[in-house]
Amino acid sequence: MTGEAPSRREQDLERYEVTTDRVLTVPNLLSFARLALVPVFLWLLLVPRETWADLLALVILAVSAFTDWLDGYLARRWNQISRVGQLLDPVADRLYIVATVVAFVVRDIVPWWFAVAVIVRDIVLALAIPVLRRYGLGPLPVHFLGKAATFNLLYALPLLLLGQIEGSLGTVALVFGWAFALWGLGLYWVAAVLYLEQARRLIAAQRAAAAASGTA
């Protein structure tokens, strides 16, 4: 029992390990590209309101979903896990998801409660960051379940947009889009609970270390 808690804390702390401090890596460039395309995507979705613009927005969403997987794969494969990447990748993901669901609410593609559920979750985790910094800890590294939730949402969004096309293709896309969206939203909140529990363990470890050194 006494050996289990330190082991879990060590596993949490080990996830902060990076292999490089470089900024200009291929995975980071992919994340920068995703961020740069966000305003282009929003313009296409909200301004022209034409079929060609929706199709281009759909392509951007699909590329974003693919590069979200690709940058993580390349970072691990090429030993390019970086501090910048650990921050940039989830920021790009969150910005894409939030921007898309807000635009979808404006376009009446998704209901307002769906956007609120996504945004509130991100706000809750954002509020945990200053608490972690108070104990000398950075933002939590991406959890596997959180990544799975993000994948579901990033795959759902292009399908929901494709679902606006009339006909059997649009109907099938809409069904699969909502399946991915609801699973993704559920996993999104489960991952948030796990993140908060991980934060609690890390803070407890820092407090225990401070108490042991007599600085608490």
Secondary structure as GFF3:
##gff-version 3
##sequence-region A 1 216
A	DSSP	alpha_helix	4	14	.	.	.	ID=ss1
A	DSSP	alpha_helix	26	46	.	.	.	ID=ss2
A	DSSP	alpha_helix	51	77	.	.	.	ID=ss3
A	DSSP	alpha_helix	83	106	.	.	.	ID=ss4
A	DSSP	alpha_helix	112	134	.	.	.	ID=ss5
A	DSSP	alpha_helix	144	162	.	.	.	ID=ss6
A	DSSP	alpha_helix	168	213	.	.	.	ID=ss7
###
